[in-house]
Amino acid sequence: MEEPIGAQYAVHVALQTLKERCKNLQEMVITLEEENLHLRGQLSQSGPNSVSVSDLDKLKAQVAELTENKLQLLNKVKMVTSENQELWSKLSRLSHVNHNLGTQLSKINDSLVQYTTKKKETHSPLIRSKTFTQDEPHTKVLQKNIEENGKICAELEEISLKIINSFAQEKSELDSLYSEIHDIQWGENIITDSCGFYYEDYDNNIIDNFNSVLEELKTTKETVVSQKAALQIILKKLHKLQEIRKKKVCDTRMSKKVEVVDKGTSTVPLSENKESPIKSIPNQVLPETNIDEPPEAMDMICPVCCKNFSSNVNFKVFQDHVEKHFTEETFELL
């Protein structure tokens, strides 16, 4: 995944600033060295009789002052170099965080595609018999699918929480970086003011670019929050689906047991035998759900905009709808 435009521009500005500062400091050091050589040449050419004691003291004081200025400039060069190195390390960390966010979003997309394919494969076909129509039980397969759906929901929740935390951390790092850059460029005790090469034609568009990057991150955070809400809705629907499937398995087993008992102990015809469980168990609470009807949770739901797709819709249409939410523009925001 390519780095965003804001990070590339910040790196370019940092490198250009470092080059110009080093160049100006080198020129000032060369000028001071030439002045020192010139003063030393004057001292060597002038004889002891031609120069008075007061003039020698003045020249020595000038040499000492220039030497002190040179040391101060060297210390300031070191400070500027260390500050540039810190800025470079922070920019590299931000680019690494953006790369990690891109990989996490791709993992979310893959997990959603796998979940929809598994959900489509686990739909059990109907079996037609001479007496009645019922769903094929496959109790072991249903229990296994319920466990897999629970794991997928847990993974989706964990991924959404990680994304939100990473966005919050990235925003705090950008805020701190912005404040440091603002203090370096506009502080009262700025180093460049004392060195004499302050940039009068400073480009104010850099601050605007940082503000635009912050706004893009805020919009991305809002998008992630909406995705989290959609994932929570999907999780609730999956829990409902698990409860419906558990009731379905229990009702199927109970109907089979009652049918076996009635066939072994009664000589009543099959049409009357179907009503015997209700008469023999008056206090039993019958389930309200209809086994022959497929549950509503089998319908496909978009995890981003929560749009419902019926089971009759082709899966390719649903997949194209979900992929439209993950375009190149949304990835460029990261």
Secondary structure, 3 states (H helix, E strand, C coil): CCCCHHHHHHHHHHHHHHHHHHHHHHHHHHHHHHHHHHHHHHHHHCCCCCCCHHHHHHHHHHHHHHHHHHHHHHHHHHHHHHHHHHHHHHHHHHHHHHHHHHHHHHHHHHHHHHHHHHHHHCCCCEEECCCCEEECCCHHHHHHHHHHHHHHHHHHHHHHHHHHHHHHHHHHHHHHHHHHHHHHHHCCCCHHHHHCCCCCCCCCHHHHHHHHHHHHHHHHHHHHHHHHHHHHHHHHHHHHHHHHHHHHHHHHHHHHHHHHHHHHHCCCCHHHHCCHHHHHCCCCCCCCCCCCCCCHHHCEECCCCCCEECCCCCHHHHHHHHHHCCCHHHHHCC
